[in-house]
Amino acid sequence: MGLMGFLDRWADVDTFDGAMEPARKAVQSVPSAVKDVLHGTWLGHSLHPVLVQVPVGSWVSAGILDAIPAMRPAATLLIGTGVAAALPAAATGAADWSEQGTGVRRLGAVHAVLNTAALGLYVGSLAARAKGRGTLGRVLSYAGLGLAGGSAAIGGHMSYAQSSGPSHAATAARALTTDWIDLGPLDDFPEGRPALRTGKGHGADVPLAAVRRGARVDVFIGACSHLSGPLHEGTVEEVRGHACLVCPWHDSAFDLENGQPRRGPAANPQEKLEVRMEAGRVMARLPSHQR
Ligand code: FES
């Protein structure tokens, strides 16, 4: 069995679920405004993959410079930079982890344990270097690099194989054509709450969530960008001064005007369709830039 097969098996192991739950609850108890900063909701892009570049890049570079005796002071500086940057990177990862599915959380716990061990080795390396024990310092930092590398592979598996990071709405949108879709008479749309409509795509139906407010209708891909929650089962609420479509699964709120996330855990916007009225019927289509 390859490494990825092993990770998939691990994602099915429930032995440590009870031990993880207190940590998850502790993260979830953080005020939502703080969590939204960590998720990257304000940025419209997940913050964790942005911040992890600093410790990963610093530690890889330090590993190269440590192999050149004259460059070892620079390596020590980079290790310190990576240690300082690891904490905000971990905070963003913890916030995202707390709102993921079970399998992702199980691998995420391993990712966190390995990262913590790597961080401990790097702190030990800095302490050894400060005492003039350079050889020990390099052994510890190379060991840390090995653990951090393995942990990064797990993080990549969570993102790509388990789809913990991409926009699920963007994936669903790819099944739609950019043809106009007849969603039916305006009078059939309920006022002020989402309704399920169906978009015909490339041989597959694509659920859409449509919200009518008077003569206006806003239409979105029905699968929430966070983890595919059914937005047509959500609600319409005022969130931070914006009229939003709120997901029933984890409470992400998307601005009805433009699909931007106004409350996380979603960090990606929700794909929105163009709408026009034609003889009292609502017509919608996917803008070509979203394909
Ligand atoms: S699926 Fe998580 S907020 Fe929608």
Boltz pocket constraint, residues with backbone or C-beta under 6 A from the ligand:
constraints:
  - pocket:
      binder: B
      contacts: [[A, 99], [A, 224], [A, 225], [A, 226], [A, 227], [A, 228], [A, 229], [A, 247], [A, 248], [A, 249], [A, 250], [A, 251], [A, 252], [A, 264], [A, 265], [A, 266]]
      max_distance: 6.0
